[in-house]
Amino acid sequence: AQKITQTQPGMFVQEKEAVTLDCTYDTSDPSYGLFWYKQPSSGEMIFLIYQGSYDQQNATEGRYSLNFQKARKSANLVISASQLGDSAMYFCAMRVTGGGNKLTFGTGTQLKVEL
Amino acid sequence: ETGVTQSPTHLIKTRGQQVTLRCSSQSGHNTVSWYQQALGQGPQFIFQYYREEENGRGNFPPRFSGLQFPNYSSELNVNALELDDSALYLCASSPGGTSGQETQYFGPGTRLLVL
């Protein structure tokens, strides 16, 4: 069974600062993918970034980067230069290759960007 | 926007009724997954359809059923509604395949309230 743990229910960050959202995962499958999604209050889940278990380098997408530490089973999301529009719920999710296309989600972190 | 659409956006039903939710997948995607997201929780996988066949199911009772059409759009049907079925129902489409890097793109969701 796969499990995602997000231990930060809520986070605050000042505008233009960087913030790290924590995610740890558990799986016995050697091949898996890790995803981060942003969910504004409107409800839509917006894909942010992907990291494959065999990827040698940490993924980056614009202001988003993923700090992947395989041995620690962590996949933290780093948002640089925070903007007010970054205020939302953020979910970490995992898909294992042998588990179909099912995504397993964490409980999320509510991020609030302040002036 | 992802190109994934869902209807209706909101729905109110009473206990014991039946409901049908609809999803149109992104162009070129042949896989649709459905998730239930209760308030304050991460999404939970209900089931997935790949080329009109069910391709994986989460821990949901048989009164949750689905369908995928030749154009890859999909329906989620819930019979004998219970109060705990009140949630945001999310549909996600993906290109299809077994690779762990398959990214799922979500629609805006349907908010169901059961009274």
Chai-1 contact restraints between the chains, C-beta under 6 A:
chainA,res_idxA,chainB,res_idxB,connection_type,confidence,min_distance_angstrom,max_distance_angstrom,comment,restraint_id
A,S31,B,G100,contact,1.0,0.0,6.0,A-B,restraint_1
A,Y32,B,G100,contact,1.0,0.0,6.0,A-B,restraint_2
A,G33,B,G100,contact,1.0,0.0,6.0,A-B,restraint_3
A,G33,B,Q101,contact,1.0,0.0,6.0,A-B,restraint_4
A,G43,B,L88,contact,1.0,0.0,6.0,A-B,restraint_5
A,G43,B,G109,contact,1.0,0.0,6.0,A-B,restraint_6
A,E44,B,P108,contact,1.0,0.0,6.0,A-B,restraint_7
A,M45,B,F106,contact,1.0,0.0,6.0,A-B,restraint_8
A,F47,B,T103,contact,1.0,0.0,6.0,A-B,restraint_9
A,Y50,B,T103,contact,1.0,0.0,6.0,A-B,restraint_10
A,G52,B,Q101,contact,1.0,0.0,6.0,A-B,restraint_11
A,F91,B,G42,contact,1.0,0.0,6.0,A-B,restraint_12
A,R95,B,G100,contact,1.0,0.0,6.0,A-B,restraint_13
A,T97,B,G100,contact,1.0,0.0,6.0,A-B,restraint_14
A,G100,B,G56,contact,1.0,0.0,6.0,A-B,restraint_15
A,N101,B,Q48,contact,1.0,0.0,6.0,A-B,restraint_16
A,N101,B,E102,contact,1.0,0.0,6.0,A-B,restraint_17
A,K102,B,F45,contact,1.0,0.0,6.0,A-B,restraint_18
A,K102,B,G56,contact,1.0,0.0,6.0,A-B,restraint_19
A,F105,B,G42,contact,1.0,0.0,6.0,A-B,restraint_20
A,F105,B,P43,contact,1.0,0.0,6.0,A-B,restraint_21
A,G106,B,G42,contact,1.0,0.0,6.0,A-B,restraint_22
A,T107,B,G42,contact,1.0,0.0,6.0,A-B,restraint_23
A,G108,B,G42,contact,1.0,0.0,6.0,A-B,restraint_24
